[in-house]
Amino acid sequence: MSLAQPACGAAPNYHGCLALPETITCKVSSESAGYVNMAAVARVDLPLEELASKVLGVCGKDSERIARIFLRGSLVSGDSRFRWSPFSLASGQMAALLGRFPDYDPKREFDIARCDRMLLRGMRGDFEISREVGQQRRFLRRQGFWDPALALLAEQSPRCERYSYSDCADVFAADLRGSALDRFRELGRLLRFSSLEAQVRVLPASQAALFATRA
């Protein structure tokens, strides 16, 4: 069921419906450097859950803020702006929608097998290394960067700091200081790409953010 156009300018609501709408018709445009590119606007039927995940990426499980964004009918997520006909949900429907998404668990333990990327704070700003990139080996190297680097970070007892709804992953923080930092810098030589190696080899003391998906 797609979102119908509101009558007489009023925002539609689903208070009398037993089921949530399956899709929301959105206009998606590119936004770069704060300017909206109206030359390329796509019209898509976005699953309500996918739209909600983008909203949660902005405000988390704050039902009042989510309701205000649904009623505003506009959201900027990444480099895209989403616009839709404003709508509202009953409190029970909002609770049912939010129940589809995981909750932050500060006691959650880090699982190496579920981690697929790390975010590092370098001298020139944050930079990311994904599992795919980290596992690539340099010419004549028998080992890649990813496995030993992740094992080293796991030794630092990563702490679960939040759940990222935009990334669909728990975010863990691991300290990189002292001898652990020295060892991590040395592992940079295993990276296939010299630009990443250069950033890792001069990495300052900081925290690495580890993104781990849930089963």
N, C-alpha and C positions, 0 to 999 in steps of 0.2 A: 504494500500500500504506500503510494507516494504521497508526499505532502500536498494537499490541495491549496489553491490560492484563497486567502482570507476574504470573506465577504465584507463589504462596506469598510475596508481598512482595518478590521479587527483581527487580532492575532488568533489563529485557530488554536483549539485546545483539544486534548484527548481525554479529558476528565471522565467522560461517560463511556470510554472504550475499555474493554477488558484487556486488549492487547496493545502493545506499543507499536507505533508505525515502523514498518520494516526499512523504509528508505526516506531520505530527505532530499528533495531536489535542490542542488546548490549550483551557483555560478562561481567558477574558480578562475581567478586571474593571477598573473605573476606580479609580484611586488619586489622591486629592486631598489636599494638605496632610498627607501621611503616613498618611492613613486609607484603608483599603480599603473600597470600597462593594460589599458583598456582595449588595445588592438587585438589581443588574443584572450578571449573569454570563453571558457568551456562550460557547458551545461551538463552536469552529471547527476545521476541518482545515487547518492552516497548512503550506504548502510548507516542506520542511526548509531550503531555501536562504533563505527569508524569515526563518525563525526564526534561522538562523545569522547572517544579516546584523544582526539585532537584538543578538545576543550579541557579535558582532564590534564593534558600536558601543560596547560597554562595555569590552571588553578587547583589541581588536585581534586580530592573528593569533597569539595565545598559545595553542597547542594544549592545554597543561595546564590553563589557566584555563577554556577552552571546555569541555573534558571534565568539569571539576568542575561547571560550570553545567548541562550536560546531565544529569549525575547528580543534581544538586540538584533539578532539575525546576521551577525558579522563576526569573523574571527580571522586573525592573521596567524598562520602556522608555518614556520620556516620561511620560504620564499613565496608562499602562496596566500592569497586572501580568499576566504570562503564567504559567500553571501547566500542567504536563504530567506524564505518568508518566515517572519517571527512566529513562534509557537510556544505553547506551555504544556507542562505535564502535571498531573496530580501528584501529591506527595508520595503516594504509594507507588506510582509508576516511576517516579524519580528514584526511589529506593530500589525498585526492581532493576532499573537500568544500571545503577551504580554497583549493585550486587554482582554484576557480570565481571567486574574488574577486581583484581587482587588488592589487598590491603598491605600497607607497609608493615614489615615485621622486623623490629630492631634486633631480635634474637636469631634471625635467620643466619645460617652458616654458609660460608663461601664454598661453592662447588666449582672446582677448576673446569670440569667437563661442560658446565653451562655458560662459561665466560667466552664471549666472542669478540670483545674489543676492550681496549684500555685507552684512557684519556690522560695525557701527561701534560704537566705545566712546565713548559720550557722557557728559555731565555727570551724567545720572541713570541710568547703566547702559547696557548694550548694547542696540542696536536694529538692526533689519534693514530693508533696502530690497531688494525683489525686482525683477527685470527688468520684470515686469508693472506694478508700482506706479511704478517709476522712469520708464517710458516714457509714462505718462499726462501730458498737457500741461495746463497751467493755461489758463483762458479767455483768449483772444486771444494766447496764446504760440505761436510757430511751432516751438519746439524743446522737447523734454522734457529731463529731468535725466539719464537713464540713459546715453546715448551719450557726451556730453562728460565726465561724471563717470568713467565706466569708462575712457575714453581717457586721462584725467589720471592715474588710478591705474596704468594700464599703463605710463606714462612713468616710474614710480617703480621699475621693475624688480622686480615681485612675485616672491617666493621661495616655492617649494613647501615647506610645512612638514609636511604630513601628508596621509594619505588618510582621509577620514571615511566609514566603512562605513555609519553610520546615515543619512548624507546622500547616499551614492553619488557622492561628488565629491572631487576634489583641493582642498585648502585652501591658498590662497596668502596671503602677508602682504605688504602694501604700506605703506610709511611715509607718514604724512601730517604733514609738518612744514614750517616756514618758508613760502616763497612757494607751495608746492604746497598747503599747508593753507589759506592765504588764498584761493587760487583755488577750492578745493573748497567752502569756506564760501559763497563768492559764488554758486556753482552751485545752492545750496540754494533760491534764489528761483525756480528752474524747477520745483520739486516742486509737484505739484497739491495735496497735503495740508499745511495750515499747521502741523500738529503735527510733521510730519517736517521741514519747513523750519526751524522754530524750533530743533530739535535740531541740524541740520546747521550752522546759522548760528553756533552757539556751540561747535562741536566742538573739543575740546582736542587737542593734539598726541598722536598715538597711531598704532596700526597698524590698517589696515582688513583684514578677513578676506574673501577672495574665493573663492566656491565655484564650481568649474568641473567639469562632468561630463565623462566620457570618451566618445569615439566608440564 
